[in-house]
Amino acid sequence: MTNLFAAPDRGLDGRPRRNPLGVHPHVNENGRVSTPELIVAGYVLVRPTPSPSHLESVPDTILTVSDCIMETLPHPEFWDWYTSCADAVEARAGTPSDTLVVAVLMTVPDAQELIEETGGPGMPFHDLLRAQEPAECALLGYEPVGAEWTLDFHSWHCYGVADELKASLGVGVNEHGLIESYADARRALDWMLSRPAEHAVAPVPWTVVGLTVVDPTAVGVDTP
C-alpha cells in the first residue's frame, strides 16, 4: 500500500527535523505513529497562517484546520474536509505554493463521539470515520477544535488562551502552533471547557485532532 504521508524526518521545508520523533506518545522508534492508535478522519487544505492572538507562547504563523483563522481555501461545498485524498490533492491545484494537503486524524473513541454529535453515522462527511482507516505517519501535532453540525471547524486559537494555558497547566505549542501530545491536547481542551461562562467557547461539540502532511506525489493524481 502506498504511503501517502510526508517523510517523518523532514520538516515542511524538506529539511531534516530537529527532533523527528518529538514527544508524541504514539510515535515508535521509526518515527511513525503506531496503528491503530489514530484513524484518518478527512483531508483539508492548509496554509501557514498568521497567529490571531499575537501571544508570547505562540509562533507568528500557525497551522490550523479552522477557516475562522485561516483564509478560505477550496473545500467541499457543505463541510470542511474531503473524504477522498485524491479530491483534496486535485483541489490544491491553483492554490498558493505553500498550500499543504493535511490529513486530519482522530482516536477511535473521539471519532465515535464526534459521529454521534454531528448527525450520526449516515452523514457523508463521516465516511472515513466509519471506515476507521489506520494512520501510520509522523504528526505535526494536535489541535483542539470545535465542530459545527455541518463540520465547520473552530480552533482553540480563536480564543487567544495559549499563554494562560501554559501558565496554568504547563502545556505549550510547537513551531506549528500545535500541541505536541494527545494527552496534553486533551488536558488543554478539558481546561477550556471548564472555564467560567464569561470565557465559554462556542457551544458546539469539541474534540482533539492530529494533523499530518500528505505527500501529493504519492496519491497518483495529475495536477498542473
C-alpha positions as CSV (number, residue, x, y, z in Angstrom):
1,M,0.0,0.0,0.0
2,T,1.4,3.4,-1.0
3,N,2.3,5.6,1.9
4,L,0.6,9.0,1.4
5,F,2.2,10.8,4.2
6,A,5.3,13.0,4.2
7,A,8.6,11.7,5.5
8,P,8.7,11.8,9.3
9,D,12.3,13.0,9.5
10,R,11.7,16.1,7.3
11,G,10.0,19.4,8.1
12,L,7.6,21.3,5.9
13,D,10.6,22.9,4.1
14,G,12.1,19.5,3.3
15,R,14.9,19.9,5.7
16,P,15.7,17.4,8.5
17,R,13.6,18.0,11.6
18,R,15.4,18.9,14.8
19,N,13.7,16.1,16.6
20,P,11.8,13.8,14.2
21,L,10.2,11.8,17.0
22,G,9.0,14.8,19.0
23,V,7.3,13.7,22.2
24,H,4.2,12.2,20.6
25,P,3.0,9.3,22.8
26,H,2.1,7.2,19.7
27,V,5.3,7.6,17.8
28,N,7.5,4.5,17.6
29,E,11.3,4.3,17.2
30,N,11.0,4.6,13.4
31,G,9.2,8.0,13.7
32,R,5.8,6.7,12.6
33,V,2.6,6.7,14.5
34,S,1.7,3.1,15.5
35,T,-1.6,1.8,14.3
36,P,-4.4,1.5,15.3
37,E,-3.9,4.5,17.7
38,L,-5.2,7.0,15.2
39,I,-7.5,6.8,12.2
40,V,-8.0,9.1,9.2
41,A,-11.0,11.4,9.5
42,G,-10.6,13.6,6.4
43,Y,-8.3,15.8,4.3
44,V,-8.1,19.6,4.3
45,L,-6.1,22.2,2.5
46,V,-4.0,24.3,4.9
47,R,-1.6,27.3,4.7
48,P,0.8,28.7,7.3
49,T,-1.4,31.4,8.8
50,P,-0.6,34.5,10.9
51,S,-1.4,33.8,14.6
52,P,-4.6,35.6,15.5
53,S,-3.6,36.1,19.1
54,H,0.0,37.5,18.9
55,L,0.8,35.8,22.2
56,E,4.2,35.2,23.6
57,S,3.9,31.5,23.6
58,V,2.6,31.1,20.1
59,P,4.7,31.4,16.9
60,D,4.0,34.2,14.4
61,T,2.5,31.7,12.0
62,I,0.5,28.6,12.8
63,L,-1.2,25.7,11.1
64,T,-4.9,25.1,11.7
65,V,-7.9,23.4,10.1
66,S,-10.2,26.3,11.1
67,D,-11.2,28.9,8.4
68,C,-12.2,31.1,11.3
69,I,-8.5,31.9,11.4
70,M,-7.1,30.7,8.0
71,E,-8.1,32.3,4.8
72,T,-10.7,30.2,2.9
73,L,-9.2,27.5,0.7
74,P,-11.1,25.1,-1.5
75,H,-13.2,22.6,0.4
76,P,-16.3,20.5,-0.3
77,E,-19.4,22.7,-0.7
78,F,-21.2,21.9,2.5
79,W,-18.4,20.9,5.0
80,D,-14.7,21.4,5.8
81,W,-12.9,18.2,4.9
82,Y,-12.6,15.9,1.9
83,T,-13.2,12.2,2.4
84,S,-11.1,11.5,-0.7
85,C,-7.4,12.3,-0.6
86,A,-7.3,12.5,-4.4
87,D,-10.0,15.1,-4.3
88,A,-8.0,17.2,-1.8
89,V,-4.9,16.9,-4.0
90,E,-6.8,18.0,-7.1
91,A,-8.3,20.9,-5.2
92,R,-4.8,22.1,-4.3
93,A,-4.1,22.9,-7.9
94,G,-4.1,26.7,-8.5
95,T,-3.8,27.5,-4.8
96,P,-0.7,29.3,-3.4
97,S,2.5,27.3,-3.5
98,D,2.7,26.9,0.3
99,T,-0.7,25.2,0.5
100,L,-0.5,21.8,2.1
101,V,-2.7,18.8,1.9
102,V,-3.2,17.7,5.5
103,A,-4.8,14.6,6.9
104,V,-6.9,15.1,9.9
105,L,-6.6,12.2,12.4
106,M,-8.6,11.1,15.4
107,T,-8.6,8.4,18.1
108,V,-11.4,5.9,17.6
109,P,-13.3,6.9,20.8
110,D,-13.1,10.6,19.8
111,A,-14.3,9.7,16.3
112,Q,-17.3,7.7,17.6
113,E,-18.3,10.6,19.8
114,L,-18.0,13.1,17.0
115,I,-20.1,11.0,14.7
116,E,-22.9,10.9,17.3
117,E,-22.7,14.6,18.0
118,T,-22.7,15.7,14.3
119,G,-25.6,14.0,12.7
120,G,-24.9,10.3,13.2
121,P,-23.1,7.7,11.0
122,G,-25.2,8.3,8.0
123,M,-23.7,11.7,7.3
124,P,-21.5,11.6,4.1
125,F,-18.6,13.5,5.8
126,H,-18.3,10.6,8.2
127,D,-17.3,8.1,5.5
128,L,-13.7,7.8,6.6
129,L,-14.5,7.8,10.3
130,R,-16.8,4.9,9.8
131,A,-14.1,3.0,7.8
132,Q,-11.6,3.5,10.7
133,E,-8.6,3.6,8.3
134,P,-5.5,3.4,10.4
135,A,-2.9,6.2,10.0
136,E,0.8,5.5,10.1
137,C,2.7,8.7,9.9
138,A,4.6,11.4,11.8
139,L,2.4,14.1,13.3
140,L,2.8,17.8,13.1
141,G,0.9,18.0,16.4
142,Y,-2.6,18.1,17.8
143,E,-5.3,20.9,17.7
144,P,-8.4,21.1,19.9
145,V,-11.3,22.0,17.6
146,G,-15.0,22.6,17.8
147,A,-17.3,21.3,15.0
148,E,-20.5,22.9,13.9
149,W,-23.2,20.5,12.9
150,T,-22.1,20.9,9.3
151,L,-18.5,20.2,10.2
152,D,-17.3,23.8,10.0
153,F,-14.4,24.0,12.4
154,H,-13.5,26.4,15.2
155,S,-10.0,26.3,16.7
156,W,-8.9,26.8,20.3
157,H,-6.6,29.5,18.9
158,C,-9.7,31.6,18.2
159,Y,-9.8,32.3,22.0
160,G,-6.2,33.5,22.5
161,V,-5.7,31.4,25.6
162,A,-2.3,29.8,24.8
163,D,-0.3,31.9,27.3
164,E,-2.9,31.3,30.0
165,L,-2.9,27.6,29.3
166,K,0.9,27.4,29.5
167,A,0.9,29.3,32.8
168,S,-1.9,27.1,34.3
169,L,-1.0,23.6,33.0
170,G,2.5,24.0,31.6
171,V,1.1,23.0,28.2
172,G,2.8,24.8,25.3
173,V,2.7,24.6,21.5
174,N,5.4,23.7,18.9
175,E,6.7,25.6,15.9
176,H,3.3,25.0,14.1
177,G,1.2,26.3,16.9
178,L,0.1,22.7,17.6
179,I,0.2,20.8,20.9
180,E,2.8,18.0,20.9
181,S,0.9,15.2,22.5
182,Y,-2.7,13.9,22.6
183,A,-2.7,13.8,26.3
184,D,-1.7,17.5,26.6
185,A,-4.2,18.5,23.9
186,R,-7.0,16.7,25.8
187,R,-5.9,18.4,29.0
188,A,-6.0,21.7,27.2
189,L,-9.5,21.1,25.9
190,D,-10.8,19.9,29.3
191,W,-9.4,23.1,30.8
192,M,-11.0,25.3,28.1
193,L,-14.4,23.6,28.6
194,S,-14.3,24.0,32.3
195,R,-13.8,27.8,32.3
196,P,-16.4,30.3,33.6
197,A,-19.3,31.2,31.5
198,E,-17.8,34.6,30.5
199,H,-14.9,32.7,28.9
200,A,-17.0,29.9,27.3
201,V,-16.1,28.6,23.9
202,A,-18.7,28.1,21.1
203,P,-21.5,25.8,22.2
204,V,-20.6,23.0,19.7
205,P,-19.0,19.6,20.1
206,W,-15.3,19.9,20.8
207,T,-12.6,17.3,20.2
208,V,-8.9,16.8,19.5
209,V,-7.5,16.2,16.0
210,G,-4.0,15.3,14.9
211,L,-2.5,16.8,11.8
212,T,-0.1,15.3,9.3
213,V,1.1,16.3,5.8
214,V,0.2,14.3,2.8
215,D,2.7,13.7,0.1
216,P,0.8,14.7,-3.1
217,T,3.2,12.8,-5.4
218,A,2.1,9.5,-3.7
219,V,-1.6,10.0,-4.5
220,G,-1.4,9.4,-8.2
221,V,-3.3,12.4,-9.3
222,D,-2.2,14.5,-12.3
223,T,-2.2,18.2,-11.3
224,P,-0.8,21.2,-13.1
